[in-house]
């Protein structure tokens, strides 16, 4: 497994977190665009995006939170597969942000373009199928919306909205099929943004600094905090792409 060539999430143990894929790959993508060594940067970005999909993407297109080569050392890992148990919305959201950003700059004749595109389209199809019919949002644990402890997560929802709209704008997704998905997801975010007593905007209803958890219950009982930094970032991404001036 260690020949996959992926970046580990930190230097203490060989764990690959789906949200960690965003961190290095966004740097590599921008480096390819503005600094140089584009071939190397894009090759490594593809390698990590695809390694994550290889281990974490399920048959329904959704991606689990994490995977490790040393499951005996972490509480969250299945001792046989090394996989974490749940599809955490924000973690998958970071991955959903970076994949279309990679496709936006990856040449269509690149050796891995079609494979990355396939991963992206399977993921977006899975998101469409798990979008909440009542609110238009996505749940904290994306594929377990029937559990009453679960809740709509503004952080993951915002990131999914960006990813879907970005794919539409790039011509990677059918607008007729997916524009309503993005629009409903964006409208779902409005109740999570409130004007405070200073006239500024607050984001409510999200968790902050979530790490890999061992079970569903631990994810859905985390405390929500005001202006969780990841939720603020996600909503900014969503607002910029959904409210861009008409051309």
N, C-alpha and C positions, 0 to 999 in steps of 0.2 A: 504493500500500500504506500510506503514512503517514496516510491518512485513516481508518484503522481506529480511531484514537483510543486505542490501547493505551499502557500505561506501558512504557518501555524499562527494561532491567536495568542500571541505572547511567546515568551521564551522558556516557560516553565514545564510545559508538557505538550505533546504532539496532538493538539486539538484543532479542528477546523470548524469555525463558527460561520454560519451563513451571513451574518451581519458583518463579519470581518472581511468578507470578500470585497465589500464596498471600499473599505479603508485604503488598501494598497492599490486596488485597480483604478480608482478615480485618479490617484496620483499618476499612475502609469499612462492612463488615457490622456491626461492633460500634458504630461511630459512628451508624449508622442506628438501632440498637436503643436506645442509651443517651444519645446527645448531641442528635441532631436532624438536620434536612435529609435525612430518610430517602429521599425520592424521588430526590434527586440522588445520594446514596451508592449506592443500589441500582441505579440506572441505570448508573452508572460501573462498578460491580462486574460487572453483566451484560455490559457492553460488553467488558470485558477477558477475562472467562471465554469469551465467544463468539469474540472475536478470536483467542485462543489455539487454540480448537477449529478455527476456520476454517483456520488455517495448519498446525496440528500434528497434529490428529486424523486417523488413518489409517482406511481402510475397515474394519479389524478393531476399531475403537473405541479403540485405544491411541494415546497421544500421544508424538510425538518430543520431544527435549529442548529444541530451540531453533530460532529462525528469525531471519534478519537481512535488512534491505533493502540491505546493502552487503556481499555475499558475497566480494567481492574483498579485503576487509580482515581476514577471519578465516579461520584454517586449517580450522576444522571445517565450514564451510558448503559445500554443493553450489553450484558457481559459477552454475548456471542457476536453481535454485529458492530458494537461500538457506537451505535446511533442513539441520539437523544429521542425522547418519546413523542414530542409534540411539534406542531407547525405554529410557531410564534409569529404573530402578525408583523410586528415591527422588524424582527430579524429578517424575515423574508422580504419585508419592505425595502430594506437597504439593498438587498440583492436585486430586487425589482427595479430599483433606481439605476443601478450601475449597468445592467445588461443592455438596455436600449442606448445608453450613453456609449457603450463600446460599439454597438452596431452602427451608431451614427458616424463613426470615424473609421470603422473597419472596412477595407476594400472588399467589394463583393467577390473578387477572385481570390481572396485570402483562403488558405487551406481549411480554416476552421469556421468560415463565415456561415455556411449552411447549418453546421452543427449548433453554433451559438443561436442562430435564428430559430432553430427547432426547439431548443430549450426555452427560449423566450416565448414563443407562441404556445407551447404546452402549458407554461406557467400562467399566461394570461387567460387561456381557456379555463384553467382550473379556478382562477380568481372570479371569472364571470359566473361559474357554476356555484361558487360559495358566497357570492354577494348576498347580503341580507335583503329579502324581498320587502321588508317593512321599512327599513331605514335607508337602504342603499349603501350601508357601510360594511365593514368586515370585522369579525369578532377577534378578540384577543388570541384565542386559539382558533385558528381560521376555520377548521373543518369540523368543529364540535358545537355548532350554533344551537343545537337542540338542548344543551345543558343549561339550566336556569342560572347557574353561577357565572356563565360566560357573559361578556359584555362587549359592546362596540368599542373598538380601539381607534381613537382619532389619529394616532401616530401611524400605524400600519395603513389605515384607510387612506390617509393623505399620500403616502408613498405609492400605494397602488394606483391612485388616481393619476399621479404624475406619470408613472410607467405606462399606463394604458394610453393616455393622451399623447405621450411622446411617441409611442409606436404608431399611432394614427398619423401624427404629423410627419413621421418619417416614411409613411407609406407601407409600413410593415404589417399593419392591421387594417381590417375592413372598417371604414368609418361608420357605415350603416349599422354594423353589428355591435361595435364597441363604443361609439360616441355616447349612446345613452347610458352605458355602464359608467363611464367616466363622469358624466354629468350628474347622475344620481349619487355617485360616491362623493363628489365635491359638495353637493347640496347637503349631504349628511354631516359635513364638517361645520356648518354654520352654527348650530347650537353649542358647539364646543369652544367658540370664540366669543368672548364677552368684553364689553367696555368697562374698565374699572373706574374708580372714583377720581383718577387723574386724567381720564380721557384716553388712556392707552388700552391696547388690546391684551387680554389674557387668554391663554389656552388652558382649558380644564379637562379633566377626565382621562389623563394619560399617566402612565408609570414612567419612572426615570431610572436609568442605569440597570436595566434588567440583564441578568446573566442567565446561563443555561440552567433550567430547572429540571428536577427529577420526575415531575408529574403534572398533570392538568391542574390539580387543586392549587399547587404553589403558584402557577402563573396567574390564575384568575382571582387569587386572594391578595395579591400585591397591593400596597397602598398607592393611591393616585395622588399626584402632587400638582401644584399650580405651576404652569409654565415648564413642564418637563422639556428639557432641551431638545430631545429627539422629536417630540411632537411639534414644537415650535418650528424646527427646521423642516419637517415634513410638510407642514401646512404652508410654509413659505414657498417650497418647491411647487406644491399643488396650485397655490394662488397665482404664481408667476405664469405657469403654463396654461391655466384655465382662463385667466383674465387678460391674456395678451391682446393687444389691439388687433382688430380685424384688418386683414390686408386688402 
